[in-house]
Amino acid sequence: MAGGKTPHFHNDAGHARIAIGVKEFMCVGATPPYDHPHVFLDMGDDNDIVCPYCSTLYVHDASLSAGQTEPAGCAFDIAADAA
């Protein structure tokens, strides 16, 4: 994601698995004020990773764009939160 905005994802609904369209991202846990430390995760050569804070399993799905998730609605807009 060098040179671009790093996507952030949340898991307010408590999904066991979230498919995302990127391999490098930030997990925030739930949306503020119930978030955990915003941790950078990098899948590397793997196609999944578990967040060490909230235990959400993130799975890479190349058919999704950087801001899409399955189930829908798990992308976190960091700019909107700062406003």
C-alpha positions as CSV (number, residue, x, y, z in Angstrom):
1,M,0.0,0.0,0.0
2,A,3.0,2.2,-0.3
3,G,2.1,5.7,-1.4
4,G,-1.6,5.2,-0.7
5,K,-4.1,5.4,2.1
6,T,-4.1,2.3,4.3
7,P,-7.7,0.9,4.5
8,H,-9.1,0.5,8.1
9,F,-11.6,-2.2,9.0
10,H,-13.8,-2.7,12.1
11,N,-15.9,-5.5,13.4
12,D,-18.8,-4.0,15.4
13,A,-21.1,-6.9,14.5
14,G,-18.7,-9.5,15.9
15,H,-18.2,-11.5,12.7
16,A,-15.9,-14.5,12.9
17,R,-14.6,-13.9,9.4
18,I,-14.4,-10.8,7.2
19,A,-13.3,-10.9,3.5
20,I,-11.4,-7.9,2.3
21,G,-9.8,-6.8,-1.0
22,V,-6.3,-5.9,0.4
23,K,-3.5,-7.7,2.2
24,E,-2.2,-4.7,4.1
25,F,-4.6,-2.8,6.4
26,M,-5.4,-1.5,9.8
27,C,-7.8,-3.3,12.2
28,V,-9.5,-1.0,14.8
29,G,-11.7,-3.7,16.5
30,A,-15.0,-2.0,17.0
31,T,-15.7,1.6,16.1
32,P,-14.7,4.3,18.7
33,P,-15.0,4.6,21.6
34,Y,-14.9,0.8,21.8
35,D,-11.9,0.3,19.5
36,H,-8.7,-1.4,20.3
37,P,-5.2,0.0,19.4
38,H,-5.3,0.5,15.6
39,V,-2.9,-2.3,14.5
40,F,-1.3,-2.6,11.1
41,L,-1.7,-6.1,9.7
42,D,0.1,-7.6,6.6
43,M,-0.9,-11.0,5.2
44,G,2.3,-11.2,3.2
45,D,2.2,-14.4,1.0
46,D,-0.8,-15.8,3.0
47,N,-4.4,-15.2,2.2
48,D,-5.6,-14.7,5.8
49,I,-4.6,-13.2,9.1
50,V,-6.1,-13.1,12.6
51,C,-6.1,-9.7,14.5
52,P,-4.1,-10.2,17.7
53,Y,-6.4,-7.9,19.6
54,C,-9.9,-8.8,18.6
55,S,-9.3,-12.3,17.0
56,T,-11.2,-11.3,13.8
57,L,-10.1,-13.5,10.9
58,Y,-9.5,-11.4,7.8
59,V,-9.4,-13.3,4.5
60,H,-8.2,-11.8,1.2
61,D,-10.7,-11.8,-1.6
62,A,-9.2,-10.4,-4.8
63,S,-12.6,-9.8,-6.3
64,L,-13.3,-7.1,-3.7
65,S,-11.9,-3.5,-4.0
66,A,-9.8,-1.9,-1.2
67,G,-12.9,-0.5,0.5
68,Q,-15.2,-3.4,0.2
69,T,-15.9,-6.1,2.8
70,E,-18.0,-9.3,2.9
71,P,-20.1,-9.1,5.0
72,A,-20.7,-5.5,3.9
73,G,-20.2,-2.5,6.2
74,C,-16.9,-3.4,7.9
75,A,-14.8,-0.6,6.3
76,F,-13.9,2.2,8.7
77,D,-13.6,5.7,7.5
78,I,-10.9,7.2,9.5
79,A,-11.4,10.7,8.1
80,A,-15.1,10.7,9.2
81,D,-14.1,9.6,12.7
82,A,-11.7,12.5,13.0
83,A,-14.3,15.1,12.0
